Amino acid sequence: MNFIETRGNDGVKPVEVSFSEAILNPSASFGGLYVPKNLPTLKEDFLKNHINSSYKELAFDILKSFDIDIEDDLIKEALNLYDKFDDPKNPVPVIKVEENLYISELYHGPTRAFKDMALQPFGYILSSLAKKRGENYLILAATSGDTGPATLHTFKNKPNIKVACLYPEGGTSDVQRLQMVTEDGKNLKVIGIIGDFDDAQTALKNLLASKKFNEILKEKGIKLSAANSVNFGRIIFQTIYHFHSYLELVRQDEIKIGEQVNLIVPSGNFGNALGGYYAKKMGLPVKKILIASNENNVLTELIKNGRYDLRNKSLIKTTSPAMDILKSSNVERVLFDKFGAKRTKELMDSLNENNYYELTSEELKELQKDFDADFSSDEEIKKYIKEYALEKNYLMDPHTATTIKLYEKYKDEKNIAYSTAEWTKFAPTVLNALNEDNKKYSDLEALTTIAKRLHIMIPVVIEELFNKPIIHDTVVEKDDIEKEILKFLEK
Ligand SMILES: *Cc1c(COP(=O)(O)O)cnc(C)c1O
């Protein structure tokens, strides 16, 4: 299957590209994104036939249905990385927490957040393709905390790949920072910048677009790519666990095949939610995809009243930092799917030029057929964490807690809510919630206090971070990022 562009074709780039081309060179005409030309259709039989499948078998068949230009053996090797998750037999456990609330835990991979679900196999496939083609790539990543560790982990010591990862110094949790700065691997460079996540992201975008930087790389024989969720290579792996979670409910005798469920998705860049939307379009019996946000509630406004309005908005720092996003990239793929390339370009141009776009009332109705949305404040998030930990014996991280408000609204229907991070990545916030205080705990203090109080274990990969040597200690001003990266490439 080939891939086309959300904002149409500029007459310079090829009109269609293969999957491998789309993931190696993810930038499309007019700043658009690559999307599959058609989505595969998976009938009810597909679900019936996979009732006894392992996660890997299900994943393999879903990937094959996209008819991608990747050899079977390579797909299988990539999927074998799920064997390193906590339970190789079931990398994504689904837990019944309330009568109609099932929490699908996407965080059982090596860096304890859901980014591993896609980045583990994606990184393997990308570096294998690069090696096969004899091409060298520099992968740039800007992170507010979870993408960085997952990207470094997946590309560590992989051939033909170098990674430069930018994070806002002081803007991540201790655990997230340690996951990055203690990561060894000669092909990795981690750079703290003096500024916030937006500064890191802007620096990255400027480098991707810089003629001079691209020229220098070209001379060195290095191509540039990105590992964020604008890359379809991540989205494709994020369709799979929606099917898996549904099948888990069937296996647990909670639903019959064909029965509809809602998917509640803590959302930032909308990659996870887009995976759910594609799964629905492919035939998974999903009633609605419910978009959960924090106080940066642009997605709630879009879905409730059709306006994407950044004119009077600035980013609010919340306790769920992975969702502190104003420009949610993957919404564009839904716009394209529903309204076509011409309209998508119009809307995205308006967002870039005026910081604003507005859907027509017909378009809004169309969007609301598939989506509903709501957001939670930091105070509400803490209230949900405490309530579920102490009364329902389920410990959630602050991102996961944003799903509860939507569950309460849709209580009478079956809901799969996604847990996108383990509590250990955001322990100080969780302890603030349990204690109902606002004290500044260190991560280590919060981790040990919570583990003792609730009689739970801290995973070894988190505990050992505090004793590992620091490998990366570069912290620079924004203007010096390019110089640092070039210095790293010289080595
Ligand atoms: C990345 C992330 C999200 C947001 O996911 P999107 O696919 O960008 O919407 C939510 N929670 C956590 C913990 C994350 O790391």
The ligand as an SDF file (V2000), in Angstrom:
LIG
                    3D

 15 15  0  0  0  0  0  0  0  0999 V2000
    3.0360   10.9270   24.7420 C   0  0  0  0  0  0  0  0  0  0  0  0
    2.1530   10.7440   25.8920 C   0  0  0  0  0  0  0  0  0  0  0  0
    0.7850   11.0690   25.8430 C   0  0  0  0  0  0  0  0  0  0  0  0
    0.1480   11.6950   24.6110 C   0  0  0  0  0  0  0  0  0  0  0  0
    0.0600   10.8050   23.5510 O   0  0  0  0  0  0  0  0  0  0  0  0
   -0.2530   11.3470   22.0800 P   0  0  0  0  0  0  0  0  0  0  0  0
   -0.1820   10.1570   21.2160 O   0  0  0  0  0  0  0  0  0  0  0  0
    0.8330   12.3520   21.7650 O   0  0  0  0  0  0  0  0  0  0  0  0
   -1.5930   11.9840   22.1060 O   0  0  0  0  0  0  0  0  0  0  0  0
    0.0020   10.8330   26.9630 C   0  0  0  0  0  0  0  0  0  0  0  0
    0.5410   10.3340   28.0980 N   0  0  0  0  0  0  0  0  0  0  0  0
    1.8430   10.0290   28.1860 C   0  0  0  0  0  0  0  0  0  0  0  0
    2.3680    9.5120   29.4800 C   0  0  0  0  0  0  0  0  0  0  0  0
    2.6970   10.2120   27.0990 C   0  0  0  0  0  0  0  0  0  0  0  0
    4.0060    9.9090   27.2120 O   0  0  0  0  0  0  0  0  0  0  0  0
  1  2  1  0
  2  3  1  0
  2 14  2  0
  3  4  1  0
  3 10  2  0
  4  5  1  0
  5  6  1  0
  6  7  2  0
  6  8  1  0
  6  9  1  0
 10 11  1  0
 11 12  2  0
 12 13  1  0
 12 14  1  0
 14 15  1  0
M  END
$$$$
